[in-house]
Structure formats: structure tokens, C-alpha cells
Amino acid sequence: MVTNDQIFESLHELHKKVNIMSANLTELNTAIANLTADFTTFATDVQSEVAALNAQISALQASNPGVDLSGPLAAVTALDATVQAAIAAIPATPASSTTAA
């Protein structure tokens, strides 16, 4: 027969494990949020560089109308599309979890 003390001990152990899992989930959510923020910063920096490259190519085209800059322009356009797709794929920050006390 299972005693009340055994049930209480089992519940206590279960509660400790749930608390550990909750703490791990909180740490994981924090790490994901930090990575998302870092990636967003990186993507924003790349967007700025793409804009700068486009401006430089435009300036080169204006000062050298006989030079074909379609290759570099196509490469920068492709880079911009890739960055935009990556930004669109950034997931929302995970919801924080709550724990039972």
C-alpha cells in the first residue's frame, strides 16, 4: 500500500523536476530572444551596407555612363532580396512561461 508520505515525496520530486524544466525553458527563451536580437541587428547592418553599395553603384553609373555596372547591381539586388527574406523569417520572440510556485 502507498502511504501518504510516499505520495507527498513523489509529488515533491515531481515539483522539483518541473521547476528545473521551467528554469531551463526560461534560459532557452532568453537565449532565443538574444539570438533574434543579434540577428536583427546584423540584418539591419547588412541592409545599410546594401543601401551604401547601391548608392556607390549609382554614383559610378552617373560618372561613367559607358561602363556596364549591371553585374554588380544585380549582385547587390540579389543580396538585398536575400536579406529581406531572412528578416521576414525572423520568428516572434517566444512567450515567457510561468511556473507554479
Secondary structure by P-SEA (a helix, b strand, c coil): cccaaaaaaaaaaaaaaaaaaaaaaaaaaaaaaaaaaaaaaaaaaaaaaaaaaaaaaaaaaaacccccaaaaaaaaaaaaaaaaaaaaacccccccccccc
